[in-house]
Amino acid sequence: MPDTKLAKISCKPKPKPTPIAANRQQALQLPDQSQAVVTWHPSFLLRVPDAETRERAYAEFVEDLRFAQDLCFPSGEAVTK
């Protein structure tokens, strides 16, 4: 008798690769109707060897977090510093 749980897992579509730079500053609709925001992974920011690129990526990361905050709190009710 086949394991139906395994069959369900193996039949799920695989996520498509998402280029970060091309998908920043967008609310991506997920299958469960929630939204996602694409940004740089914090560990990437720590590993960038070039200081100029690291500073730019960090600024983009902060910008993306603010964008996500605005999605969650459109009226500006979130605490910002």
Biotite code that builds the C-alpha atoms (Angstrom):
import biotite.structure as struc

atoms = struc.array([
    struc.Atom([0.000, 0.000, 0.000], chain_id="A", res_id=1, res_name="MET", atom_name="CA", element="C"),
    struc.Atom([1.565, 3.360, -1.026], chain_id="A", res_id=2, res_name="PRO", atom_name="CA", element="C"),
    struc.Atom([2.251, 6.008, 1.582], chain_id="A", res_id=3, res_name="ASP", atom_name="CA", element="C"),
    struc.Atom([-0.254, 8.734, 0.623], chain_id="A", res_id=4, res_name="THR", atom_name="CA", element="C"),
    struc.Atom([1.521, 11.389, 2.687], chain_id="A", res_id=5, res_name="LYS", atom_name="CA", element="C"),
    struc.Atom([4.705, 10.828, 0.726], chain_id="A", res_id=6, res_name="LEU", atom_name="CA", element="C"),
    struc.Atom([2.748, 10.903, -2.546], chain_id="A", res_id=7, res_name="ALA", atom_name="CA", element="C"),
    struc.Atom([1.201, 14.251, -1.625], chain_id="A", res_id=8, res_name="LYS", atom_name="CA", element="C"),
    struc.Atom([4.591, 15.731, -0.812], chain_id="A", res_id=9, res_name="ILE", atom_name="CA", element="C"),
    struc.Atom([6.205, 14.485, -4.010], chain_id="A", res_id=10, res_name="SER", atom_name="CA", element="C"),
    struc.Atom([3.345, 15.850, -6.146], chain_id="A", res_id=11, res_name="CYS", atom_name="CA", element="C"),
    struc.Atom([3.624, 19.412, -4.867], chain_id="A", res_id=12, res_name="LYS", atom_name="CA", element="C"),
    struc.Atom([5.046, 21.856, -7.368], chain_id="A", res_id=13, res_name="PRO", atom_name="CA", element="C"),
    struc.Atom([8.551, 22.965, -6.556], chain_id="A", res_id=14, res_name="LYS", atom_name="CA", element="C"),
    struc.Atom([9.034, 26.666, -5.803], chain_id="A", res_id=15, res_name="PRO", atom_name="CA", element="C"),
    struc.Atom([10.534, 28.641, -8.646], chain_id="A", res_id=16, res_name="LYS", atom_name="CA", element="C"),
    struc.Atom([13.814, 30.455, -8.074], chain_id="A", res_id=17, res_name="PRO", atom_name="CA", element="C"),
    struc.Atom([13.168, 34.114, -7.324], chain_id="A", res_id=18, res_name="THR", atom_name="CA", element="C"),
    struc.Atom([15.832, 36.627, -8.334], chain_id="A", res_id=19, res_name="PRO", atom_name="CA", element="C"),
    struc.Atom([16.180, 39.023, -5.405], chain_id="A", res_id=20, res_name="ILE", atom_name="CA", element="C"),
    struc.Atom([17.016, 42.222, -7.282], chain_id="A", res_id=21, res_name="ALA", atom_name="CA", element="C"),
    struc.Atom([14.152, 41.715, -9.757], chain_id="A", res_id=22, res_name="ALA", atom_name="CA", element="C"),
    struc.Atom([11.550, 41.084, -7.042], chain_id="A", res_id=23, res_name="ASN", atom_name="CA", element="C"),
    struc.Atom([12.394, 43.626, -4.366], chain_id="A", res_id=24, res_name="ARG", atom_name="CA", element="C"),
    struc.Atom([9.809, 46.221, -3.303], chain_id="A", res_id=25, res_name="GLN", atom_name="CA", element="C"),
    struc.Atom([6.874, 44.059, -4.358], chain_id="A", res_id=26, res_name="GLN", atom_name="CA", element="C"),
    struc.Atom([4.253, 42.182, -2.382], chain_id="A", res_id=27, res_name="ALA", atom_name="CA", element="C"),
    struc.Atom([4.293, 38.668, -3.811], chain_id="A", res_id=28, res_name="LEU", atom_name="CA", element="C"),
    struc.Atom([1.024, 36.770, -3.458], chain_id="A", res_id=29, res_name="GLN", atom_name="CA", element="C"),
    struc.Atom([1.497, 33.265, -2.037], chain_id="A", res_id=30, res_name="LEU", atom_name="CA", element="C"),
    struc.Atom([-0.822, 30.308, -2.682], chain_id="A", res_id=31, res_name="PRO", atom_name="CA", element="C"),
    struc.Atom([-2.366, 30.624, 0.811], chain_id="A", res_id=32, res_name="ASP", atom_name="CA", element="C"),
    struc.Atom([-3.244, 34.289, 0.037], chain_id="A", res_id=33, res_name="GLN", atom_name="CA", element="C"),
    struc.Atom([-0.578, 35.669, 2.356], chain_id="A", res_id=34, res_name="SER", atom_name="CA", element="C"),
    struc.Atom([2.063, 38.010, 0.991], chain_id="A", res_id=35, res_name="GLN", atom_name="CA", element="C"),
    struc.Atom([5.833, 37.807, 0.941], chain_id="A", res_id=36, res_name="ALA", atom_name="CA", element="C"),
    struc.Atom([8.546, 40.403, 0.478], chain_id="A", res_id=37, res_name="VAL", atom_name="CA", element="C"),
    struc.Atom([11.849, 39.390, -1.099], chain_id="A", res_id=38, res_name="VAL", atom_name="CA", element="C"),
    struc.Atom([15.029, 40.829, 0.381], chain_id="A", res_id=39, res_name="THR", atom_name="CA", element="C"),
    struc.Atom([18.643, 39.961, 1.103], chain_id="A", res_id=40, res_name="TRP", atom_name="CA", element="C"),
    struc.Atom([19.311, 37.341, 3.752], chain_id="A", res_id=41, res_name="HIS", atom_name="CA", element="C"),
    struc.Atom([21.068, 38.926, 6.767], chain_id="A", res_id=42, res_name="PRO", atom_name="CA", element="C"),
    struc.Atom([23.949, 36.435, 6.558], chain_id="A", res_id=43, res_name="SER", atom_name="CA", element="C"),
    struc.Atom([24.580, 37.575, 2.987], chain_id="A", res_id=44, res_name="PHE", atom_name="CA", element="C"),
    struc.Atom([25.027, 41.123, 4.279], chain_id="A", res_id=45, res_name="LEU", atom_name="CA", element="C"),
    struc.Atom([27.720, 39.896, 6.675], chain_id="A", res_id=46, res_name="LEU", atom_name="CA", element="C"),
    struc.Atom([29.609, 38.010, 3.972], chain_id="A", res_id=47, res_name="ARG", atom_name="CA", element="C"),
    struc.Atom([29.826, 40.644, 1.221], chain_id="A", res_id=48, res_name="VAL", atom_name="CA", element="C"),
    struc.Atom([33.570, 41.347, 0.912], chain_id="A", res_id=49, res_name="PRO", atom_name="CA", element="C"),
    struc.Atom([33.259, 44.694, -0.904], chain_id="A", res_id=50, res_name="ASP", atom_name="CA", element="C"),
    struc.Atom([32.355, 47.534, 1.501], chain_id="A", res_id=51, res_name="ALA", atom_name="CA", element="C"),
    struc.Atom([30.504, 49.589, -1.124], chain_id="A", res_id=52, res_name="GLU", atom_name="CA", element="C"),
    struc.Atom([28.353, 46.627, -2.201], chain_id="A", res_id=53, res_name="THR", atom_name="CA", element="C"),
    struc.Atom([27.736, 45.663, 1.428], chain_id="A", res_id=54, res_name="ARG", atom_name="CA", element="C"),
    struc.Atom([26.538, 49.183, 2.282], chain_id="A", res_id=55, res_name="GLU", atom_name="CA", element="C"),
    struc.Atom([24.227, 49.255, -0.748], chain_id="A", res_id=56, res_name="ARG", atom_name="CA", element="C"),
    struc.Atom([22.794, 45.805, 0.062], chain_id="A", res_id=57, res_name="ALA", atom_name="CA", element="C"),
    struc.Atom([22.251, 46.812, 3.703], chain_id="A", res_id=58, res_name="TYR", atom_name="CA", element="C"),
    struc.Atom([20.432, 49.989, 2.633], chain_id="A", res_id=59, res_name="ALA", atom_name="CA", element="C"),
    struc.Atom([18.225, 47.893, 0.318], chain_id="A", res_id=60, res_name="GLU", atom_name="CA", element="C"),
    struc.Atom([17.566, 45.441, 3.161], chain_id="A", res_id=61, res_name="PHE", atom_name="CA", element="C"),
    struc.Atom([16.388, 48.272, 5.442], chain_id="A", res_id=62, res_name="VAL", atom_name="CA", element="C"),
    struc.Atom([14.273, 49.689, 2.614], chain_id="A", res_id=63, res_name="GLU", atom_name="CA", element="C"),
    struc.Atom([12.661, 46.257, 2.094], chain_id="A", res_id=64, res_name="ASP", atom_name="CA", element="C"),
    struc.Atom([11.917, 45.898, 5.818], chain_id="A", res_id=65, res_name="LEU", atom_name="CA", element="C"),
    struc.Atom([10.218, 49.307, 5.779], chain_id="A", res_id=66, res_name="ARG", atom_name="CA", element="C"),
    struc.Atom([8.213, 48.237, 2.722], chain_id="A", res_id=67, res_name="PHE", atom_name="CA", element="C"),
    struc.Atom([7.101, 45.074, 4.570], chain_id="A", res_id=68, res_name="ALA", atom_name="CA", element="C"),
    struc.Atom([6.208, 47.171, 7.624], chain_id="A", res_id=69, res_name="GLN", atom_name="CA", element="C"),
    struc.Atom([4.051, 49.431, 5.457], chain_id="A", res_id=70, res_name="ASP", atom_name="CA", element="C"),
    struc.Atom([2.243, 46.355, 4.106], chain_id="A", res_id=71, res_name="LEU", atom_name="CA", element="C"),
    struc.Atom([1.470, 45.218, 7.641], chain_id="A", res_id=72, res_name="CYS", atom_name="CA", element="C"),
    struc.Atom([0.663, 48.663, 9.032], chain_id="A", res_id=73, res_name="PHE", atom_name="CA", element="C"),
    struc.Atom([-0.582, 50.826, 6.130], chain_id="A", res_id=74, res_name="PRO", atom_name="CA", element="C"),
    struc.Atom([-1.755, 53.632, 8.389], chain_id="A", res_id=75, res_name="SER", atom_name="CA", element="C"),
    struc.Atom([1.695, 54.008, 9.945], chain_id="A", res_id=76, res_name="GLY", atom_name="CA", element="C"),
    struc.Atom([0.640, 52.605, 13.307], chain_id="A", res_id=77, res_name="GLU", atom_name="CA", element="C"),
    struc.Atom([3.898, 50.651, 13.743], chain_id="A", res_id=78, res_name="ALA", atom_name="CA", element="C"),
    struc.Atom([6.561, 52.092, 15.986], chain_id="A", res_id=79, res_name="VAL", atom_name="CA", element="C"),
    struc.Atom([9.513, 53.411, 13.981], chain_id="A", res_id=80, res_name="THR", atom_name="CA", element="C"),
    struc.Atom([12.807, 54.863, 15.084], chain_id="A", res_id=81, res_name="LYS", atom_name="CA", element="C"),
])
